[in-house]
């Protein structure tokens, strides 16, 4: 069953600010997450939250939550790890 990928307003703005080639790389990861949100390379973040992260290349990270009941992957952050994006578990 394929999930629908949605972005929070913050994640959408972060994505818009990225260079076009990086946006395309992130979009490919959204396709992967739609097929399997718990794919290889994804990691549940510590701290009791229901957030996961996946590295979209070496420098960018997607932070998301999985809404299984609604069959939605909700991206909450799309950020460059060096510019204050989440990089720790």
C-alpha positions as CSV (number, residue, x, y, z in Angstrom):
1,X,0.0,0.0,0.0
2,X,1.5,3.3,-1.0
3,X,1.5,6.2,1.4
4,X,0.7,9.8,0.4
5,X,3.6,12.3,1.1
6,X,2.6,15.7,2.5
7,X,4.7,18.5,3.7
8,X,4.2,20.9,6.6
9,X,4.3,24.6,5.6
10,X,7.8,24.8,7.1
11,X,9.1,21.8,5.2
12,X,7.6,23.2,2.0
13,X,9.4,26.5,2.4
14,X,12.6,24.7,3.2
15,X,12.3,22.6,0.1
16,X,11.5,25.7,-2.1
17,X,14.8,27.4,-0.9
18,X,17.0,24.5,-2.0
19,X,18.7,24.3,-5.4
20,X,16.8,22.6,-8.1
21,X,19.1,19.5,-8.3
22,X,18.7,19.0,-4.5
23,X,14.9,19.4,-4.8
24,X,14.9,16.6,-7.4
25,X,16.9,14.3,-5.1
26,X,14.5,15.1,-2.2
27,X,11.6,14.3,-4.5
28,X,13.1,10.9,-5.3
29,X,13.3,10.2,-1.6
30,X,9.6,11.2,-1.2
31,X,8.8,8.5,-3.8
32,X,10.8,5.9,-1.7
33,X,9.1,7.0,1.5
34,X,5.7,6.7,-0.2
35,X,6.4,3.1,-1.0
36,X,8.0,2.2,2.4
37,X,8.3,4.9,5.1
38,X,10.4,2.6,7.2
39,X,12.8,1.9,4.4
40,X,16.4,1.0,4.8
41,X,18.4,4.0,5.9
42,X,15.5,5.6,7.8
43,X,16.0,5.9,11.6
44,X,13.5,6.6,14.4
45,X,14.7,9.6,16.3
46,X,15.2,9.3,20.1
47,X,13.4,11.2,22.7
48,X,9.9,9.6,22.7
49,X,8.8,11.4,19.5
50,X,7.3,9.6,16.5
51,X,9.8,11.3,14.2
52,X,12.0,9.5,11.7
53,X,14.8,10.8,9.5
54,X,16.5,9.8,6.3
55,X,19.5,11.3,4.7
56,X,18.9,12.5,1.2
57,X,22.5,12.5,0.1
58,X,25.4,13.4,2.4
59,X,24.2,16.9,3.3
60,X,20.4,16.9,3.4
61,X,18.0,15.3,5.8
62,X,14.3,14.7,5.7
63,X,12.5,14.5,9.1
64,X,9.0,13.0,9.0
65,X,6.3,11.3,10.9
66,X,4.2,8.3,9.7
67,X,0.5,8.5,10.1
68,X,-0.4,4.9,9.5
69,X,-4.1,5.3,10.0
70,X,-4.3,8.0,7.3
71,X,-1.6,6.3,5.1
72,X,0.4,9.6,5.1
73,X,4.0,10.4,5.5
74,X,4.2,14.0,6.8
75,X,7.6,15.7,6.2
76,X,8.2,18.2,8.9
77,X,11.7,19.3,8.0
78,X,13.9,19.3,4.9
79,X,17.2,20.8,5.8
80,X,20.9,21.0,5.1
81,X,22.6,19.3,8.0
82,X,25.4,21.9,8.1
83,X,22.9,24.8,8.4
84,X,21.1,23.8,11.5
85,X,19.1,20.9,10.2
86,X,18.5,17.9,12.5
87,X,21.5,15.5,12.4
88,X,21.4,13.8,15.7
89,X,19.3,10.9,16.9
